Amino acid sequence: MRKLMLLLGLSLVVFGCSPSAETDNKDEPKQDKQTETTSPSENNQQIELETIDPETIVAEVDDDTITAADLTYEMKRFALIHALQGDGPGKEEPSPKTAVKESIRNLVIHDIAEQEGITVERTAQKQRVQDVRKDVEASDGYDDALNGMDEEAFWSREMDRYQIIIEAEKLINILMEDIRKDHPDYTRQALQFDARNELDELIQEKLSGMDVEVHLEDL
C-alpha cells in the first residue's frame, strides 16, 4: 500500500476524487465533482501506441499540445498504478481517453499554480521521485507495466509529473488555510476534502474558458 500511495502522490486530486470527510459539528462539505472536457464519444478504444508517431498531437489545450508520447507515458503510469493495486472490483485499466483527461488536468493545475506564484524546487521533485522509484521498481508487475517504454524516459517524465503533484499540494494547502478562516472547527480531513473540491472547481472554471480539442478518434 505504501508503494501505491507514494506513486499516486496527489493523483486523487488530479482525477478529481476525494476521500470521505469527517462532518461532526459543522456544515456538510461540498460534494465532489468529476471533470468534463471536450472528448471523443464514450468508449474504451484500444490504441496501439507503439504504431503511432510519438509527435502526433492527440489533444490541444489553447496553445499547449499533448502528444502520443505524452499519452504513452500516462498509459504506462496507469499500468504501473494498476499493477500495484492488484486485481479486484474497481481496478479496471483506464482508457486512453482517461489518460488524456489526466494530461489536460495536469496542464490546468500547472497554469493555476503559475498564476498563484507557486514554485517547486527541483531538489524536492528529485527526492520524491527517488523515493518512489526505489520503492516500486522491485514490485511485482513493474517490468510488465513499463514494457515497451524506456525506463529512464519514464522516470524523467515522472520527475516533471512531481512538479505538478507538489504544485497541487501547495494549492491545496493555500485553499485549506482560506477555508479554515471561515470554519475553524473543521478537522484537517474535512479541510482537505473541501480544498480538493475547490481546486477541482478552479480547474473546471479555467477549462470552461479554454479551447480544448481531443483527437483520439483520428488515431
C-alpha positions in Angstrom: 0.0 0.0 0.0 2.8 2.4 0.8 4.3 1.8 -2.7 0.9 2.7 -4.3 0.4 5.9 -2.2 4.0 7.0 -3.0 3.3 6.7 -6.7 -0.1 8.2 -6.6 1.1 11.3 -4.8 -1.9 13.6 -5.4 -3.3 11.6 -8.3 -6.6 11.6 -6.4 -6.6 15.4 -6.8 -5.7 15.2 -10.4 -8.5 12.7 -11.1 -11.0 14.9 -9.2 -11.7 12.4 -6.4 -11.6 13.0 -2.7 -11.8 10.8 0.4 -14.7 11.0 2.9 -14.5 13.8 5.3 -15.5 14.0 9.0 -18.5 16.2 9.4 -19.2 16.3 13.1 -20.4 19.8 14.3 -20.0 21.6 11.0 -21.6 22.1 7.6 -21.6 19.2 5.2 -18.6 19.5 2.8 -19.5 20.2 -0.8 -20.0 17.1 -3.0 -17.1 16.1 -5.2 -17.4 16.7 -8.9 -15.9 15.0 -12.0 -14.1 17.0 -14.7 -15.7 17.1 -18.1 -13.6 18.1 -21.1 -14.1 18.1 -24.8 -13.6 14.4 -25.7 -14.5 11.8 -28.2 -17.5 9.6 -27.7 -17.6 7.5 -24.6 -15.6 4.3 -25.3 -12.7 2.3 -24.1 -11.0 2.2 -27.5 -7.7 0.5 -27.6 -4.9 2.3 -29.3 -1.6 0.7 -30.4 0.6 3.5 -29.2 3.8 1.9 -30.5 2.5 2.2 -34.1 1.9 6.0 -33.7 4.5 8.7 -34.3 5.4 10.0 -30.8 5.0 13.6 -32.1 1.4 13.0 -33.2 -0.9 15.5 -31.4 -3.7 13.8 -29.5 -5.1 16.9 -27.8 -4.8 20.7 -27.8 -5.4 23.0 -24.8 -5.2 26.6 -26.0 -1.5 26.8 -27.1 -0.4 23.6 -25.4 -0.3 20.2 -27.1 -0.5 16.7 -25.8 1.3 14.2 -28.0 1.3 10.4 -28.4 4.5 10.3 -26.4 2.7 12.1 -23.5 -0.2 9.6 -23.9 2.2 6.7 -23.8 3.7 7.9 -20.5 0.2 8.4 -18.9 -0.9 4.9 -20.0 2.3 3.4 -18.6 1.8 5.3 -15.3 -1.7 4.0 -15.1 -0.5 0.5 -15.9 2.0 0.7 -13.0 -0.6 2.0 -10.6 -3.0 -0.8 -11.7 -0.2 -3.4 -11.1 0.4 -2.0 -7.6 -3.3 -2.0 -6.8 -3.8 -5.6 -7.9 -6.9 -7.1 -9.4 -10.3 -6.7 -8.0 -13.5 -4.6 -8.2 -13.0 -1.0 -9.4 -9.5 -1.9 -10.7 -10.2 -1.7 -14.4 -7.4 -0.3 -16.5 -8.1 3.3 -17.6 -8.7 4.0 -21.3 -6.7 6.4 -23.5 -9.5 8.9 -23.1 -8.9 8.9 -19.3 -5.2 9.3 -19.8 -5.8 12.4 -22.0 -8.1 13.9 -19.4 -5.4 13.4 -16.8 -2.9 15.2 -19.0 -5.3 18.1 -19.6 -5.9 18.5 -15.9 -2.2 18.5 -15.2 -1.8 21.4 -17.7 -4.5 23.3 -16.0 -3.2 22.7 -12.4 0.3 23.9 -13.6 -1.3 27.0 -15.1 -3.2 27.8 -11.9 -0.1 27.3 -9.8 1.9 29.7 -12.0 -0.8 32.3 -11.7 -0.6 31.9 -7.9 3.2 32.4 -8.0 3.8 28.8 -6.7 7.3 27.4 -7.4 8.8 24.0 -6.8 12.4 23.2 -6.0 13.9 20.7 -8.4 15.6 19.0 -5.5 12.2 18.3 -3.9 11.0 16.7 -7.1 14.1 14.6 -7.4 13.9 13.4 -3.8 10.2 12.4 -4.2 10.9 10.5 -7.5 14.0 8.7 -6.0 11.9 7.6 -3.0 9.1 6.3 -5.3 11.4 4.6 -7.8 13.3 2.7 -5.1 10.1 1.5 -3.6 8.2 0.4 -6.7 10.8 -1.0 -9.1 11.1 -4.2 -7.2 7.3 -4.7 -7.2 5.5 -7.5 -9.0 4.3 -6.2 -12.3 6.8 -3.3 -12.6 8.6 -4.7 -15.6 5.3 -5.7 -17.4 3.8 -2.2 -16.7 6.7 -0.4 -18.3 7.2 -2.9 -21.1 7.8 -1.1 -24.4 8.9 2.2 -22.8 12.4 3.2 -21.9 12.7 3.0 -18.2 14.8 6.2 -17.8 12.5 8.1 -20.1 9.6 7.1 -17.9 11.3 8.3 -14.7 12.4 11.5 -16.4 8.8 12.2 -17.1 7.9 11.3 -13.6 10.2 14.0 -12.4 8.2 16.5 -14.4 5.0 15.0 -13.0 6.1 15.6 -9.4 6.3 19.3 -10.2 2.5 19.2 -10.8 1.9 17.0 -7.8 3.8 19.3 -5.5 2.1 22.4 -7.0 -1.2 20.7 -6.3 -0.2 20.1 -2.7 0.7 23.7 -2.3 -2.5 24.9 -3.9 -4.5 22.7 -1.5 -2.6 24.0 1.5 -3.5 27.6 0.5 -7.1 26.6 0.0 -7.2 24.8 3.3 -6.0 28.0 5.1 -8.7 30.0 3.4 -11.4 27.5 4.4 -10.0 27.4 8.0 -10.7 31.1 8.4 -14.4 30.5 7.9 -14.5 27.1 9.5 -12.0 27.0 12.4 -13.8 23.9 13.8 -13.1 21.7 10.7 -10.9 18.7 11.1 -7.8 18.5 8.8 -9.5 15.8 6.9 -12.6 18.0 6.3 -10.3 20.9 5.3 -8.6 18.7 2.7 -11.9 17.4 1.4 -13.2 20.9 0.7 -9.9 22.2 -0.5 -9.7 19.4 -3.1 -13.2 20.2 -4.2 -12.4 23.9 -4.5 -9.3 23.0 -6.6 -11.5 20.9 -8.8 -13.9 23.8 -9.2 -11.0 26.1 -10.1 -9.9 23.6 -12.8 -13.5 23.4 -14.1 -13.7 27.2 -14.3 -10.4 27.5 -16.1 -11.2 24.8 -18.5 -14.5 26.5 -19.4 -12.6 29.4 -20.8 -10.1 27.3 -22.7 -10.1 25.9 -26.2 -9.8 22.1 -25.7 -9.7 19.6 -28.6 -9.1 15.9 -28.4 -8.2 13.9 -31.4 -8.2 10.3 -30.2 -10.8 9.4 -32.8 -8.3 10.3 -35.5 -5.6 7.8 -34.4 
